[in-house]
Amino acid sequence: MERLRRQSEPREAGLDPKTLARLDEYLGRQVDDGRLPGYLLSVARHGRVAHLTTYGRRDVDAGLPVETDTLWRIYSMTKPVTSVAALILVEEGRLSLSDPVSRHLPEFAEPRVYESGEGAGLRTRPARRPILVRHLMTHTAGLTFGFYYDHPVDALYRDAGLEHSVRPGADLARTCAEYARLPLQFEPGAQWNYSVASNVLGRIVEVVSGQDLDVFFAERILGPLGMTDAGFQVSPEQAGRLAQLYGEQEDGSIATVPGLPLHGRPRFLSGSGGMVATARDYHRFAEFLRRRGELDGVRLLTAESVDMMTSNQLPGGVDIHTYGSRFHQQPGNVGVGFGLGVSVVIDPEVTETPSSLGTFGWTGAATTVFWVDPRRDLTVQFMTQVRRRSSFSVYPDLKRLVHEAVVD
């Protein structure tokens, strides 16, 4: 087990210590005010960690501090890893972005699309075109999440026991078969809607590779990149380092809530949000992307594949706000496109927070986030463990202050 360590002084990396101190003060207040249990923040320039802060508790009741080897549930930050897995198979000629999903998962052979109505009166029609692997990676397949409460198809997911993406006791294969029985919100490729698509992509990785998703990840990504603690479960030796998961309460305070079933191999291997990792693990994954497919002499993808993954893939070069379903037409999606598993800044002049053109990354449900700014040669991650129910977010101030800290 290795820890993330600071490798250079902020000034040497072109970062302003005073701005970083303001950032630490801001995040520390969120802990002191009871909005966060604790956090870890790392900021790297040119591949070297120049700012590394831990504060607060990984387990408040037990009084255990956040440390640099703390394990975090990264939830949707699993999705970029699943995209890398799929792209490895694409480069090997075993999968194509243009493949119909039904080529690998026959249950998706005859998708139907929502037309009108709701509940018992809901009407559908046959899809005019197939769902493609590309649609899964760009979240334009027409799939959804049951917890949105925004569309009649969302309600069908909840009725099928899929509000939290999986029916209790089901594995990945059975869960994807359940998705296939439900109608799509829209014609494949017609809109952007964040969804269970990465679970379907993970199942395709299993079918094409002939390996369970956790085995493929371990052998083809996590092992080669030296992500020594990352995976879908924690061992008895790791268990003491796992952060407690918290949920925001109605009054804005936080309380412990159940997390992923990580003690023992989970039956449901979620390519959408099932992983746990340390800050060192995810820093190495982000650096692998910043370095366009290579890390410490190990190359998993060509630079061209990573460039494609981290470039906007929405039709016509539009942003998520323009192409997104109603639920996603939010200020934070203005000026932000989507690649193959990550968001991408395409117009920094109009984004909600200061950004550089081409900055890419993603978030997790427990208020984790990472991003890579290629123009500034910057890699950032923030780890905590709070599932939010309100609109409160540390992301805007976090991103603004990191952006302001870069002085060269």
C-alpha positions in Angstrom: 0.0 0.0 0.0 1.3 3.4 -1.0 0.1 6.9 -0.1 -0.3 10.0 -2.3 2.5 12.4 -1.4 3.4 16.0 -2.2 6.2 16.1 -4.8 6.9 19.8 -5.2 6.3 23.2 -3.6 3.3 25.2 -4.9 5.5 28.1 -6.1 7.8 25.7 -8.1 4.6 24.4 -9.8 3.3 27.9 -10.7 0.6 27.8 -7.9 -0.1 30.7 -5.6 0.2 29.5 -1.9 -2.1 32.3 -0.6 -4.9 31.3 -3.0 -4.5 27.6 -2.0 -4.6 28.7 1.7 -8.0 30.4 1.0 -9.2 27.2 -0.7 -8.2 25.2 2.4 -9.9 27.7 4.7 -13.1 27.5 2.6 -13.2 23.7 2.6 -12.2 23.6 6.3 -15.3 25.8 7.1 -17.5 23.2 5.4 -16.2 20.6 7.8 -16.3 22.8 10.9 -19.9 23.8 10.0 -21.0 20.2 9.7 -21.6 20.1 5.9 -18.7 17.7 5.3 -17.2 15.0 7.6 -13.7 15.6 6.2 -11.9 15.7 2.8 -8.8 15.2 0.8 -7.7 17.6 -1.9 -4.8 17.2 -4.3 -3.6 19.6 -7.0 -0.8 18.6 -9.4 1.0 20.5 -12.1 3.2 18.9 -14.8 2.5 15.5 -13.2 3.8 16.4 -9.7 1.5 16.9 -6.7 2.1 20.4 -5.4 -0.7 20.8 -3.0 -2.1 18.0 -0.8 -4.5 18.7 2.1 -6.5 16.4 4.4 -8.8 17.7 7.1 -11.6 16.3 9.3 -12.8 12.8 9.8 -13.2 9.7 7.6 -15.4 8.4 10.5 -16.9 11.1 12.7 -18.3 8.8 15.4 -15.1 6.8 15.7 -12.9 9.9 15.6 -10.8 8.6 12.7 -9.1 11.3 10.6 -8.9 11.5 6.9 -5.5 10.3 5.8 -3.7 10.1 2.5 -4.4 6.3 2.3 -8.2 6.6 3.1 -10.4 4.6 0.8 -13.4 6.4 -0.9 -16.5 5.2 -2.7 -16.0 7.0 -6.0 -19.4 6.2 -7.5 -19.7 7.7 -10.9 -16.0 8.4 -11.2 -16.1 4.6 -12.1 -17.6 5.6 -15.5 -14.4 6.9 -17.1 -12.7 3.6 -16.0 -15.4 1.6 -17.8 -14.9 3.8 -20.9 -11.2 3.0 -20.9 -12.0 -0.7 -20.6 -14.3 -0.4 -23.7 -11.7 1.6 -25.6 -9.1 -1.1 -24.9 -11.4 -3.6 -26.6 -12.0 -1.1 -29.5 -8.2 -0.8 -30.1 -7.9 -4.6 -30.1 -10.6 -4.8 -32.8 -13.0 -6.8 -30.7 -15.5 -3.9 -30.3 -16.5 -0.9 -32.3 -18.2 2.4 -31.3 -20.5 1.8 -34.2 -21.6 -1.7 -33.1 -25.3 -2.0 -32.3 -25.6 -2.9 -28.6 -27.7 -5.9 -29.7 -24.7 -7.4 -31.4 -23.3 -8.2 -28.0 -26.5 -8.0 -25.9 -29.4 -9.5 -28.0 -32.0 -8.4 -25.5 -31.6 -4.8 -26.9 -32.5 -5.9 -30.4 -35.9 -4.3 -30.6 -35.9 -1.2 -28.4 -39.1 0.9 -28.1 -39.3 4.6 -27.6 -41.6 6.7 -25.4 -44.3 8.5 -27.4 -46.8 9.9 -24.9 -48.8 9.3 -21.7 -47.8 7.9 -18.4 -48.5 4.9 -16.2 -51.1 2.5 -17.7 -51.7 5.0 -20.5 -48.1 5.2 -21.6 -47.6 4.7 -25.3 -44.4 3.6 -27.1 -43.3 2.9 -30.7 -40.4 0.9 -32.2 -37.1 2.8 -32.3 -36.2 3.9 -35.8 -32.5 3.2 -35.3 -30.5 0.8 -33.0 -28.7 1.8 -29.8 -25.0 1.9 -30.6 -22.0 1.5 -28.3 -21.2 5.1 -29.0 -24.6 6.1 -27.6 -23.8 4.3 -24.3 -20.5 6.1 -23.9 -22.0 9.5 -24.6 -25.2 9.0 -22.6 -27.3 9.6 -25.7 -28.9 6.0 -25.8 -32.3 7.1 -24.4 -31.7 5.2 -21.1 -32.3 7.0 -17.7 -32.2 6.7 -13.9 -35.2 5.9 -11.8 -34.4 8.5 -9.2 -34.9 11.5 -11.5 -38.7 11.8 -10.9 -38.8 13.9 -14.1 -40.3 11.7 -16.9 -42.8 8.9 -17.3 -40.1 6.5 -18.2 -38.3 7.2 -14.9 -41.4 6.0 -13.2 -41.2 2.7 -15.1 -37.7 2.2 -13.8 -39.0 2.6 -10.2 -41.9 0.3 -10.8 -39.4 -2.3 -12.0 -37.5 -2.0 -8.8 -34.7 0.0 -10.5 -34.9 3.3 -8.6 -31.3 2.7 -7.5 -30.2 1.1 -10.9 -30.3 -2.5 -9.7 -32.9 -4.8 -8.2 -31.7 -6.3 -4.9 -29.9 -9.5 -5.5 -29.5 -9.1 -9.3 -26.2 -9.3 -11.1 -25.0 -7.1 -14.0 -26.4 -9.4 -16.7 -29.8 -9.7 -15.2 -30.0 -6.0 -14.5 -29.1 -5.0 -18.1 -31.8 -7.4 -19.3 -34.3 -5.5 -17.1 -33.2 -2.2 -18.7 -33.8 -3.7 -22.1 -37.4 -4.5 -21.3 -38.1 -0.8 -20.6 -38.8 1.9 -23.2 -36.2 4.5 -24.1 -37.0 8.2 -23.3 -36.1 9.2 -26.8 -34.7 8.0 -30.1 -31.1 6.8 -29.7 -28.7 9.6 -30.4 -31.4 12.3 -30.2 -30.6 13.8 -26.8 -28.2 13.7 -23.8 -29.5 12.1 -20.6 -27.2 10.9 -17.9 -28.2 7.3 -17.2 -27.5 3.6 -16.5 -25.7 3.4 -19.8 -22.3 2.7 -18.2 -23.7 -0.4 -16.6 -24.7 -1.7 -20.0 -21.3 -0.7 -21.3 -19.7 -2.7 -18.5 -21.8 -5.7 -19.4 -20.6 -5.4 -23.0 -17.0 -5.4 -21.7 -17.8 -8.7 -19.9 -19.4 -10.3 -22.9 -16.7 -9.3 -25.4 -13.7 -10.0 -23.2 -15.2 -13.2 -21.6 -14.2 -11.9 -18.2 -16.2 -10.6 -15.2 -15.9 -6.8 -15.0 -13.8 -6.8 -11.8 -11.3 -9.2 -13.3 -11.0 -7.2 -16.6 -10.5 -4.0 -14.6 -7.9 -5.6 -12.3 -5.9 -7.3 -15.1 -6.1 -4.7 -17.9 -6.3 -1.3 -16.1 -5.9 -1.2 -12.3 -2.9 -3.6 -12.1 -1.0 -2.1 -15.0 -1.5 1.5 -13.7 -0.4 0.6 -10.2 -3.9 1.4 -8.7 -3.1 -1.0 -5.8 -6.2 -0.3 -3.6 -8.8 0.3 -6.3 -11.6 -2.2 -7.1 -15.2 -3.3 -6.4 -14.5 -4.5 -2.8 -12.4 -4.0 0.3 -10.4 -6.7 1.9 -10.4 -7.2 5.7 -6.9 -5.5 5.7 -8.3 -2.5 3.9 -11.6 -2.2 5.8 -10.2 0.1 8.5 -9.2 2.7 5.9 -12.7 2.9 4.3 -14.4 6.3 4.9 -17.9 6.2 6.4 -20.6 7.4 4.0 -22.9 10.2 5.1 -26.1 11.7 3.7 -27.3 15.2 3.9 -30.4 15.7 6.1 -33.3 18.1 5.7 -31.6 20.7 8.0 -28.3 20.6 6.1 -26.5 18.4 8.6 -25.0 15.0 7.8 -25.7 11.6 9.2 -24.4 8.1 8.4 -26.1 6.2 5.7 -25.6 2.7 4.1 -23.0 2.6 1.4 -22.1 0.1 -1.3 -21.8 -3.5 -0.2 -18.0 -3.5 -0.5 -17.1 -6.1 2.2 -16.9 -9.1 0.0 -17.3 -9.3 -3.8 -20.6 -7.6 -4.8 -23.0 -9.6 -6.9 -23.7 -6.4 -9.0 -20.5 -5.2 -10.6 -21.5 -1.7 -11.5 -19.6 -0.1 -14.3 -21.6 3.0 -13.6 -20.7 3.5 -9.9 -19.3 0.5 -8.1 -15.7 1.3 -7.4 -13.7 2.2 -4.3 -10.2 3.9 -4.6 -7.6 5.9 -2.7 -6.5 9.3 -3.7 -3.3 7.8 -5.0 -5.2 5.4 -7.1 -7.4 8.0 -8.8 -4.5 10.4 -9.2 -2.7 7.8 -11.2 -5.8 7.2 -13.4 -6.2 10.9 -14.0 -2.5 11.3 -14.8 -2.8 8.4 -17.3 -5.5 10.4 -19.1 -3.5 13.7 -18.8 -0.6 11.8 -20.4 -2.8 10.6 -23.2 -2.9 6.9 -22.5 0.5 6.2 -20.8 1.9 6.2 -17.3 5.3 5.2 -16.0 6.2 3.5 -19.3 2.9 1.5 -19.4 0.6 2.4 -22.4 -3.0 1.1 -22.3 -4.4 3.3 -25.0 -3.1 5.3 -28.0 -3.0 9.1 -27.6 -5.7 9.3 -30.4 -8.1 7.2 -28.3 -7.7 9.3 -25.3 -8.0 12.5 -27.4 -11.3 11.1 -28.7 -12.5 10.2 -25.2 -11.7 13.6 -23.9 -13.2 15.6 -26.8 -16.8 16.7 -27.2 -18.8 14.0 -29.0 -22.2 15.6 -29.0 -23.6 16.2 -32.5 -22.7 19.6 -34.0 -20.3 20.4 -31.1 -23.2 21.6 -28.9 -23.1 21.6 -25.1 -25.1 19.4 -22.7 -27.4 22.3 -21.8 -28.5 22.5 -25.5 -28.6 18.8 -26.2 -29.7 17.5 -22.8 -33.1 16.3 -21.8 -35.2 18.8 -19.7 -33.7 17.5 -16.5 -30.2 18.5 -17.6 -30.9 21.9 -18.9 -29.2 23.5 -16.0 -26.7 26.4 -15.7 -23.8 24.1 -14.8 -24.1 22.4 -18.2 -23.7 25.6 -20.3 -20.5 25.6 -22.2 -19.8 21.9 -21.3 -19.9 19.1 -23.8 -19.4 15.4 -23.3 -16.9 12.9 -24.6 -16.7 9.2 -24.1 -17.4 9.0 -20.3 -16.2 12.5 -19.2 -17.5 16.1 -19.5 -15.4 18.5 -21.6 -15.3 22.3 -21.4 -16.0 23.6 -25.0 -16.8 27.3 -24.3 -15.0 28.6 -21.1 -16.5 32.1 -21.7 -19.9 30.9 -20.7 -19.3 28.2 -18.1 -20.7 28.6 -14.6 -17.2 28.5 -13.1 -13.8 29.6 -14.5 -12.4 26.9 -16.8 -9.9 26.3 -19.6 -10.9 25.1 -23.0 -10.6 21.3 -23.1 -10.8 20.7 -19.4 -12.3 17.3 -18.8 -13.4 15.2 -15.8 -16.4 13.9 -13.8 -18.0 13.7 -10.4 -19.3 11.0 -8.0 -22.5 10.8 -6.0 -20.7 11.2 -2.7 -19.4 14.7 -3.6 -16.1 13.5 -5.2 -14.7 15.1 -8.3 -11.7 15.1 -10.6 -10.6 17.1 -13.5 -7.7 17.5 -15.9 -6.9 20.8 -17.5 -4.5 20.0 -20.4 -3.8 23.7 -21.2 -2.6 24.4 -17.7 -1.1 20.9 -17.3 -3.2 20.6 -14.1 -4.7 17.5 -12.4 -7.1 17.9 -9.5 -9.1 15.6 -7.3 -11.4 16.2 -4.3 -12.5 13.3 -2.1 -15.2 13.3 0.6 -18.3 11.1 1.4 -21.6 12.9 1.4 -24.6 12.1 -0.7 -26.4 15.5 -1.2 -30.2 16.1 -1.2 -30.0 19.9 -1.6 -28.4 22.1 -4.3 -25.4 22.9 -2.0 -22.1 22.1 -3.7 -18.5 22.9 -3.0 -17.6 22.4 -6.7 -18.0 26.0 -7.9 -15.8 27.6 -5.2 -13.4 24.7 -5.4 -13.0 25.1 -9.2 -12.8 28.9 -9.0 -10.1 28.9 -6.4 -8.0 26.2 -8.1 -8.3 28.1 -11.3 -7.2 31.4 -9.6 -4.2 29.6 -7.9 -2.5 29.0 -11.3 -0.2 32.0 -11.8 2.0 31.0 -14.7 
